[in-house]
């Protein structure tokens, strides 16, 4: 009888485990390599994610469904990886932070495709968004965006610095950080971290402040989904600020925040279906080779 009872128990376990996995196949916490010091994230086709390493320039790729990851782009001397985005042709565009560079890698093999030198002076190339016609990189020190043209056939063109004019005024400290774009690529949205202000930018670099009724959002990464803007902030608490924008993007209203006990110094985010995936940079935690880092899943 004990043997029969044992077999039945195993049968129920065999049934329950697949059911539980099917009910929640995407883990809410995804470990990254210890000591990795991540910042940017891009999510591509087939629930594949890409995360860059600030000090080494390495990029890992992983599976949101299983939570597994491996090194795609190995560490490279003199490189850094801050913001990251992927285009429809399977190319990763990576902001190079203090190097003044922007890098392009093959998202399948990790091969180097292009290396752009934007500036040799003091800089922090912070984030990137790819549209149909260009890749746009922010600079937190210099009042410009860097544009890399993309031809209709996908060929990468030259890099040019586009001065930011209009409403924005750079201040001492860390200025423009995260960047998003409308689906047609004609309007960009940026956040100025040190002032907490948001702006739209046209393709000529002319900025217009988004009226939030006096509210300030000292954000890092941003995600524009339709007319909803998600902004990652770390002060006064780790959270994602949710903003409903007007149809013309000229104004917006903060409608809520998303918090999670798993957040630890969040930097930026990307989306997969109705899920948001947040990188935990843990900037207040002293980095060591054994310091853990991870992604956190949050619902819209």
LINJO-V651550 format. One line per field, one symbol per residue. ss: DSSP state (A for helix, B for strand, O for the rest). phi: phi as a letter, one per 20 degrees, with the letter a starting at -180 (. if undefined). burial: b if it has 9 or more other C-alpha atoms within 8 Angstrom, else e. A space follows every 50 residues. Layout:
ss = ???
phi = ???
burial = ???
//
This chain:
ss = OAAAAAAAAAAAAAAAAAAAAAAOOOOOBBBBOOOOOBBBBBBBOOOBBB BBBOOOOOBBBBBOOOOOBBBBBOOOOOOOOOOBBBOOOOBBBBBOBOOO BBBBBBOOOOOBBBBBBOOOOOOOBBBBBBOOOBBBBBBOOOOBBBBBBB OOOOOBBBBBBBBOBBOOOOOOOOOBBBBBBOOOOOBBBBBBOOOOBBBB BBOOOBBBBOBOOOOOOOBBBBBBBOOBBBBBBOOOOOBBBBBBBOOOOO BBBBBBBBOOOOOOOBBBBBBBOOBBBBBBOOOOOOOOOOOOBBBBBBBO
phi = .ffffffffffffffffffffffbfdfeccfdggmflebebcddfmledc cedgedmfcddbdffdnebbfedfgcgndbcdfbbcdfemdedceelffm dcdccffednffdacdeebdegabfdbbcddfdadddeceddebddddfc fgenfedfdcedfecnffcfdgoeefcfbcbfgemecdccddffdmedbe cefenedcfefdmnfdcfedeccdcmddddcecdcecfadedceefgemf bacfdrcdcbfefbmfdbbbcbmeddddedflfedgfcfdffcaddecef
burial = eeeeeeeeeeeeeeeeeeeeeeeeeebebbbbebbbbbbbbbbbeebbbb bbbbebbbbbbbbbeebbbebbbebeeebbbbbbbbbeebbbbbbbbbbb bbbbbbbeebebeebeebeeeebbbbbbbbbebbbbbbbbbebbbbbbbb beeeeeeebebbebeeebeeeeebbbbbbbbbeebebbbbbbbbbbbbbb bbeebbbbbbebeeeebbbbbbbbeebbbbbbbbeeebbbbbbbbbeebb bbbbeeebeeeebebbbbbbbbeebbbbbbbbeeeeeeeeebbbbbbbee
//
